[in-house]
Amino acid sequence: MYGLRVTRQSVMHSGRNARTIVGDYDNFMRRIRDLLIYVLIGVVVAVGGYWIALQNVSDDSLVKWGGLGMNTLALFGWVIRQYRRFWRNAVFWLALGTLLTVHTAIFF
């Protein structure tokens, strides 16, 4: 395919080492991934707004569920980000899932 081909001569000619070239490629791919995530988030928000407009959702219901969603996202997003070192631990996800269930059940 059209992969990044690095030869000894191309590295010597460019004045850069192979590690720098591969690092540039990895950085480029990370930026593409981030862009796709941002576009996906934008599409989800736009479709959600359109659906809300079509369904004539009441202001009270929108504030109630929107508040729950945003607060839950902020709270659990922060916890997940702060405890990244535990991501591979099944107990972490079990505890987080349990807390999410309790958090949502209390809301009802």
N, C-alpha and C positions, 0 to 999 in steps of 0.2 A: 504494500500500500504506500501511502504518502507519509511515511514516518520520518522522524528526524534522523538523518544519516550523518554520523560523525566519523570522519576518518582522521588518521594522524596528520595528513597533509592539510585538511581543512582546518584543523585546530591550530596547527603551526602557522598557517597563512593568516588566520583571523587574529592571532595574537592572544587568543583566549584559550583556557584549558577546557577539557571536556566536561568537567564538573560544573563549570559556570554555564555552559550551554544547556546541559540537562537541567540545572537549576532554573534557568530562564524558561524552559519548556514547562516545568512543573508549576512555576509561578503563573504562566499564561493559562494553563489548564485550570488552576485554582480560580483565577479571575473569571474565566468562562463559566465555571460551575456557580460561582457567586452571582453572576449576571442572570443565569437561568433561574436560580432560586428567587432572586428579586422579581423577575418577570412572573414567575409562578405565584408569588405572594400577591402581586398586583392584580393578576387575573382572578385569583380567589376573592380578593376584596371587591373587585368590580362586579363579579358574578353575584356575590352575596348582596351587594347593594342593589343590584338590579332585581334580584329575587325578592328582597324586602319591599321594594317599591311595587312590585307586581302583586304581592300578597296582602297589601294594605295592613301591615303589622302595626299594632297600636304603639304609641310612644312609651307607655308603661312597660309593655312587654319588651320593647327594644332596649330600654334602659336596664330592666331587670336582667335579661339574658346577656346583653352586651357587657354589662358590668361584671357579671359572673365570668364570662369568657375572657375579658381583658385582665381581670384580677388573677384568674387562674393561670393564664398564660404568663403574666409577669412573675407571679410567685413561683410556679414550678419551673419556668424557664431559668430564673435566677438560681434556684437550687441545683438544677441539672448542670448549669454552667460552672457553678462554684465547686461542685464535687465531681469534676471530670475524672479524677483518678479512680473513682469507684464505678465507672461506666461498665467495666467488664465483670463486675460483681453482681450476680443474680439477686442477692439479698437486697442490694441497693434498689434495684428496679421493683422488686416485690414490695418493699417498704414504701417506695414512692407511689406505686399503683394503689396500695392500700390507703395511703394518705389522700390521694386524689379521689378515691371512692368516698371516703369519709367527708372530705371537703365538699364534694358535690351533693352528698346525701343531706348534709346539714343545711344546704341551701334550700332544699325542698321543705 
